[in-house]
Amino acid sequence: MRRTRTLMASLFASGLLAAPLVGAGTASAAPPETDLLLAVYQQGSGIDSTRFSCDPATGEHAGAQTACGEIEAAGGDFEQLGTGEPGICTYEYDPVTVAAFGVYRGEPVEYVEEFPNRCVMENETGTVFSF
């Protein structure tokens, strides 16, 4: 819980958390249906974050097209990401906290989850948080 508060506080302090909520362009421009800010926190490496949109896939995420496809396949439910197949990971405990904020197909997204290590995070979230 402390890591989650730390991650949220850091995102607010840096202005990243509010980024998907701030409109850009003119009032007549329709916002993208999916606009997300993703963040990954791991002690020792700090916070990495990226922002991207789908329909079409654009933004700073190196694998935006794949990530959009995975989010679409999960119906926008971040708890349903991943292949569903068990992966092989070590028992190393090096917690990784991920967060997603913004909108998916016009619906608000607020997802924060902690995983025991990066391997487990990647197995359970696919490529969405691998940027």
Secondary structure, DSSP 8 states (H G I E B T S, - for coil): -HHHHHHHHHHHHHTTTTGGGS--S-TTS---SEEEEEEEEETTTEEEEEEEEETTTEES-TTHHHHHHHHHHTTT-GGG-S-SS----------EEEEEEEEETTEEEEEEEEESSHHHHHHHHTTTT--
